[in-house]
Amino acid sequence: MSAHKLPNRAERRQARQKRRRNLALLMAALALPILAGLVYMAIPKEAAGTGPSFVRNGQLSIVDAASGEVKKQIEIEVKQDEMGRAEGMMWRKSMEESQGMLFIMERAEPQSFWMRNTYIPLDIIFISQDLKILNIRANAQPQTLSPQASQGDAKYVLEVVGGWCEKHGVKAGDQIAYELD
């Protein structure tokens, strides 16, 4: 007869626990790279290149409502057709503080903009038909579909880098004047 001893109940339980622990470690080791890959795939990727370049179409001045003096002048890129207005600042990775984009609408009416596919925060300035600033949406968050709406009927919308209005003291009630090249 063999002297081989059968494992007792405690030894069998320890063996089962060890197998379960080893299986759990194996599952974790396999799941970790899969999870890392899923997280990497979910991270938004930047568009290739630097995006469209600024094209100067004119110059715009912000005029103080009380004194009538020019607060600030910037170069502007103008979008006045439907396709240009739809694209706007999309895909742009930067804009100089001395630049802005002026949207000229077909008629004065409530306007609403969103920041989808826009990579930089913007101050969105809504302007009436008589060139008076209606309201400013400061530091609009990039890459969102949150509506940035005018308070009243806007014929013009000016986009500048986020924080620009506060830095230069631009506020509702001020006026604009612009010249196209």
MIROVO-267065 format. One record per residue: x, y, z of N, C-alpha, C in turn; residue number from 1. Coordinates in pm, whole numbers, plus 50000, padded with zeros to 5 digits. Layout:
X_Y_Z_X_Y_Z_X_Y_Z_NUM
...
This chain:
50081_49883_50000_50000_50000_50000_50086_50124_50000_1
50037_50224_49939_50108_50351_49926_50088_50435_50051_2
50190_50511_50079_50183_50599_50195_50132_50737_50156_3
50072_50749_50040_50021_50878_49993_49906_50922_50078_4
49914_51044_50128_49815_51095_50220_49715_51182_50144_5
49590_51162_50166_49487_51245_50104_49480_51380_50175_6
49461_51491_50097_49454_51623_50162_49328_51633_50245_7
49340_51700_50356_49222_51719_50439_49142_51839_50389_8
49030_51862_50453_48938_51967_50412_49006_52105_50414_9
49085_52140_50512_49152_52270_50524_49251_52289_50410_10
49325_52183_50376_49421_52192_50267_49352_52212_50133_11
49238_52143_50115_49161_52162_49990_49110_52305_49980_12
49060_52362_50090_49009_52499_50091_49122_52598_50059_13
49240_52578_50116_49354_52665_50088_49395_52656_49941_14
49390_52535_49884_49425_52517_49743_49324_52591_49654_15
49193_52581_49688_49089_52653_49610_49110_52805_49619_16
49138_52856_49738_49159_52999_49757_49280_53048_49678_17
49385_52966_49675_49505_53003_49601_49476_53009_49452_18
49399_52910_49401_49362_52910_49259_49278_53034_49226_19
49182_53068_49313_49098_53186_49291_49181_53315_49290_20
49274_53326_49384_49362_53443_49390_49445_53454_49262_21
49501_53341_49219_49582_53341_49097_49497_53379_48975_22
49374_53330_48969_49283_53364_48859_49249_53513_48862_23
49223_53568_48979_49192_53711_48993_49311_53796_48948_24
49432_53757_48988_49551_53830_48946_49570_53823_48795_25
49546_53706_48737_49557_53689_48593_49455_53778_48520_26
49331_53781_48568_49225_53864_48508_49262_54013_48517_27
49314_54056_48632_49355_54196_48649_49469_54230_48554_28
49565_54137_48541_49678_54161_48452_49632_54172_48306_29
49530_54098_48268_49479_54105_48131_49389_54227_48112_30
49315_54264_48215_49220_54375_48204_49290_54510_48200_31
49402_54525_48269_49471_54652_48277_49510_54708_48139_32
49576_54632_48051_49609_54687_47919_49485_54717_47835_33
49382_54635_47850_49259_54660_47775_49195_54791_47821_34
49189_54811_47952_49133_54934_48008_49216_55055_47965_35
49347_55045_47969_49434_55154_47927_49410_55188_47779_36
49393_55089_47696_49364_55112_47554_49232_55182_47533_37
49130_55142_47608_48999_55208_47596_49005_55354_47639_38
49077_55381_47747_49092_55519_47793_49166_55601_47688_39
49272_55547_47632_49348_55618_47528_49260_55649_47407_40
49177_55554_47367_49089_55575_47251_48983_55680_47280_41
48944_55697_47406_48839_55793_47442_48891_55936_47452_42
49022_55955_47462_49079_56089_47473_49063_56159_47338_43
49003_56283_47336_48987_56354_47209_49122_56385_47148_44
49132_56366_47021_49255_56393_46948_49246_56531_46884_45
49356_56602_46880_49359_56733_46815_49360_56712_46665_46
49301_56809_46597_49302_56805_46451_49446_56820_46403_47
49476_56762_46289_49612_56766_46236_49650_56910_46202_48
49777_56943_46220_49827_57075_46184_49785_57181_46285_49
49795_57305_46241_49763_57417_46329_49628_57476_46299_50
49559_57423_46202_49427_57476_46167_49439_57591_46068_51
49325_57646_46028_49327_57757_45932_49403_57878_45987_52
49463_57953_45899_49537_58073_45937_49448_58196_45929_53
49482_58296_46008_49411_58423_46008_49430_58492_45873_54
49321_58546_45818_49326_58622_45693_49268_58760_45722_55
49352_58861_45713_49309_58998_45742_49218_59049_45631_56
49096_59093_45673_49001_59154_45579_48971_59299_45613_57
49023_59346_45727_48995_59483_45766_49041_59512_45907_58
48990_59624_45960_49026_59670_46094_48900_59712_46167_59
48898_59686_46299_48782_59718_46381_48828_59796_46504_60
48750_59896_46541_48778_59976_46660_48664_59958_46759_61
48699_59951_46887_48601_59952_46995_48600_60095_47048_62
48482_60157_47051_48468_60297_47091_48393_60305_47224_63
48450_60377_47320_48389_60394_47451_48255_60466_47437_64
48151_60413_47499_48016_60469_47487_48008_60609_47546_65
48076_60633_47658_48066_60763_47726_48152_60870_47660_66
48278_60840_47635_48371_60942_47587_48380_60951_47435_67
48345_60844_47364_48359_60841_47219_48502_60814_47174_68
48591_60785_47269_48731_60757_47234_48750_60609_47203_69
48847_60582_47116_48878_60444_47078_48950_60376_47193_70
48894_60263_47239_48957_60184_47346_49063_60092_47290_71
49032_60031_47177_49122_59929_47121_49092_59910_46973_72
49196_59882_46896_49181_59849_46754_49240_59710_46730_73
49174_59634_46644_49224_59501_46608_49207_59478_46459_74
49284_59384_46408_49265_59337_46270_49152_59235_46273_75
49072_59232_46167_48961_59138_46164_48963_59052_46038_76
48917_58930_46058_48882_58840_45948_48730_58841_45944_77
48672_58860_45827_48528_58877_45815_48465_58752_45754_78
48354_58709_45815_48274_58598_45764_48133_58652_45740_79
48094_58659_45613_47961_58713_45585_47877_58624_45495_80
47932_58509_45453_47849_58414_45380_47814_58298_45473_81
47713_58224_45436_47662_58117_45522_47769_58014_45557_82
47847_57973_45459_47950_57872_45484_48060_57926_45577_83
48104_58046_45555_48206_58107_45640_48158_58124_45783_84
48033_58168_45798_47977_58184_45933_47964_58049_46003_85
47930_57945_45929_47915_57812_45989_48051_57759_46037_86
48158_57782_45962_48290_57734_46001_48351_57819_46112_87
48343_57949_46098_48392_58040_46201_48532_58006_46250_88
48547_57991_46381_48678_57965_46442_48709_57816_46457_89
48627_57731_46396_48652_57587_46409_48792_57551_46359_90
48853_57456_46429_48981_57395_46397_49100_57487_46423_91
49078_57609_46468_49189_57700_46495_49245_57671_46633_92
49376_57668_46640_49442_57637_46767_49488_57762_46841_93
49487_57876_46770_49531_57999_46835_49479_58120_46759_94
49483_58233_46828_49451_58361_46766_49528_58467_46845_95
49584_58561_46777_49658_58668_46842_49562_58763_46912_96
49611_58830_47016_49528_58926_47089_49489_59044_47000_97
49568_59072_46898_49540_59185_46809_49449_59146_46693_98
49388_59026_46700_49303_58977_46592_49165_58942_46644_99
49069_58940_46551_48934_58898_46584_48864_58851_46457_100
48750_58787_46476_48670_58743_46363_48534_58811_46373_101
48497_58883_46268_48369_58954_46264_48273_58879_46174_102
48159_58842_46230_48053_58776_46154_47950_58883_46120_103
47917_58894_45993_47813_58988_45949_47694_58905_45905_104
47585_58919_45979_47465_58839_45953_47378_58906_45845_105
47290_58827_45787_47201_58880_45684_47101_58980_45740_106
47058_58958_45864_46962_59050_45927_46984_59046_46079_107
46937_59152_46142_46945_59160_46288_46836_59073_46348_108
46877_58977_46429_46785_58887_46497_46860_58820_46612_109
46791_58752_46702_46864_58681_46809_46964_58582_46747_110
47087_58585_46796_47192_58498_46744_47236_58402_46854_111
47281_58284_46814_47331_58186_46909_47449_58113_46846_112
47559_58109_46917_47681_58043_46869_47714_57929_46964_113
47788_57829_46915_47841_57724_47001_47988_57705_46966_114
48057_57628_47048_48203_57618_47039_48252_57480_46994_115
48169_57405_46927_48211_57273_46883_48328_57287_46786_116
48427_57203_46802_48548_57203_46719_48624_57335_46723_117
48605_57412_46829_48683_57533_46854_48775_57500_46971_118
48904_57524_46954_49002_57477_47052_49045_57580_47154_119
49004_57706_47137_49047_57809_47231_48925_57880_47292_120
48934_57923_47418_48823_57999_47477_48812_58134_47406_121
48691_58180_47387_48667_58305_47316_48574_58395_47395_122
48590_58526_47378_48488_58622_47417_48403_58643_47293_123
48272_58622_47306_48180_58639_47194_48100_58766_47220_124
48114_58863_47131_48055_58996_47149_47941_59010_47048_125
47819_59029_47099_47701_59044_47014_47674_59193_46995_126
47653_59234_46870_47646_59376_46835_47519_59402_46753_127
47451_59510_46786_47325_59545_46718_47351_59604_46580_128
47244_59626_46506_47253_59683_46372_47314_59823_46375_129
47291_59897_46485_47348_60032_46496_47488_60031_46558_130
47554_59914_46558_47694_59895_46598_47719_59911_46748_131
47617_59891_46830_47630_59899_46976_47640_59757_47033_132
47733_59737_47126_47751_59606_47188_47630_59576_47278_133
47562_59465_47246_47445_59423_47323_47487_59348_47449_134
47569_59246_47432_47618_59165_47543_47743_59090_47502_135
47813_59041_47604_47939_58969_47582_47931_58836_47656_136
47962_58728_47586_47976_58595_47649_48126_58574_47668_137
48174_58602_47789_48318_58598_47817_48368_58455_47837_138
48485_58429_47784_48554_58300_47801_48464_58181_47771_139
48398_58183_47657_48313_58070_47618_48399_57944_47612_140
48351_57839_47677_48426_57714_47688_48439_57646_47553_141
48562_57608_47516_48583_57541_47387_48524_57399_47385_142
48500_57350_47266_48456_57214_47236_48328_57174_47310_143
48230_57264_47308_48100_57233_47367_47990_57274_47270_144
47872_57222_47295_47755_57262_47218_47665_57354_47301_145
47716_57403_47414_47639_57495_47497_47614_57623_47419_146
47487_57665_47406_47458_57785_47327_47508_57912_47395_147
47567_57999_47316_47611_58132_47360_47523_58230_47283_148
47425_58287_47351_47319_58362_47282_47329_58512_47305_149
47277_58586_47206_47268_58731_47218_47150_58768_47306_150
47158_58884_47364_47046_58941_47438_46990_59053_47352_151
46903_59015_47261_46849_59110_47165_46886_59072_47024_152
46849_59158_46931_46874_59133_46789_47014_59179_46750_153
47098_59085_46712_47237_59114_46673_47252_59102_46522_154
47316_59199_46463_47349_59197_46320_47495_59153_46302_155
47577_59178_46406_47720_59146_46401_47757_59065_46525_156
47858_58980_46508_47915_58906_46620_48066_58911_46602_157
48136_58950_46709_48281_58958_46707_48336_58855_46804_158
48431_58774_46758_48498_58677_46844_48644_58718_46860_159
48687_58725_46986_48825_58756_47022_48870_58654_47126_160
48999_58651_47155_49049_58553_47252_48983_58575_47388_161
48964_58465_47461_48899_58470_47591_48971_58562_47688_162
48894_58645_47759_48950_58739_47856_48986_58875_47797_163
48977_58888_47665_49016_59012_47596_48928_59129_47639_164
48798_59108_47649_48706_59219_47684_48736_59273_47823_165
48755_59185_47919_48786_59229_48055_48918_59303_48058_166
49018_59251_47988_49151_59312_47986_49148_59453_47930_167
49064_59477_47831_49062_59607_47763_48941_59693_47802_168
48865_59649_47900_48753_59728_47949_48637_59741_47852_169
48622_59643_47764_48512_59644_47667_48386_59594_47737_170
48275_59665_47719_48151_59628_47788_48029_59658_47702_171
47915_59604_47744_47789_59631_47675_47764_59781_47676_172
47716_59833_47563_47692_59975_47548_47800_60042_47465_173
47924_59988_47467_48028_60041_47380_47988_60018_47236_174
48056_60085_47145_48023_60071_47003_48145_60021_46926_175
48119_59976_46805_48229_59937_46716_48223_60023_46590_176
48336_60032_46524_48347_60088_46391_48444_59999_46317_177
48415_59968_46191_48507_59882_46117_48522_59930_45974_178
48637_59895_45916_48668_59923_45775_48717_59794_45713_179
48667_59762_45595_48713_59644_45524_48822_59685_45426_180
48919_59595_45404_49028_59623_45309_48977_59624_45167_181
